[in-house]
Amino acid sequence: DTGVSQDPRHKITKRGQNVTFRCDPISEHNRLYWYRQTLGQGPEFLTYFQNEAQLEKSRLLSDRFSAERPKGSFSTLEIQRTEQGDSAMYLCASSLQEDTEAFFGQGTRLTVV
Amino acid sequence: QKEVEQNSGPLSVPEGAIASLNCTYSDRGSQSFFWYRQYSGKSPELIMSIYSNGDKEDGRFTAQLNKASQYVSLLIRDSQPSDSATYLCAALDSNYQLIWGAGTKLIIKP
């Protein structure tokens, strides 16, 4: 197992376009998290899954953001009608259980122009 | 509002010295605490976890937890230039959500 994998590593998109990111967690990890991080800040929680169930979504998150985790394996994060303020590093992490360490993927850096 | 507080730094430490990073948390229900290292432009990398009061050592790293004072620290012995990074402290709250500090930037001077 090579750890958490994210794709793509970098994405440049024009404002108003939709983008989708993929995350493959460590196998057998039940929990999967999505975070967003901007320069000088800690990771900002977006949403998380316990297996295929999306248990929580940040109240700060616009309805332009949606995430799925079909069959409790990989997850996708979609941003519709991107805005310049969406430019950030999008991080995925997974953990075996709710109270164990979370391991991060390499991240997807989004630039909206 | 649950919070994790860290001094943003930068904290400058001479090579070979001990670097001491500190973190406080607000949720008394938190039971698990984590230190991550993040190099510029990269994702966070887990370096230490601690669950019980006291010290936990792993190589050059020692994590310290004091639940009564709601205080977590990370000591890095024999600091190396490669330790220069931002160190993020995270607490797992009573709802099993990770609460993150903004990170402390550490600079090790050769």
Interface residues (C-beta under 8 A of the other chain):
Chain A: Y33 G40 Q41 G42 P43 E44 F45 Y48 E56 M89 L91 E98 D99 E101 A102 F103 F104 G105 Q106 G107 R109
Chain B: V4 S8 Q31 S32 F34 Y36 G41 K42 S43 P44 E45 L46 S49 L88 A90 L92 Y96 Q97 L98 W100 G101 A102 G103
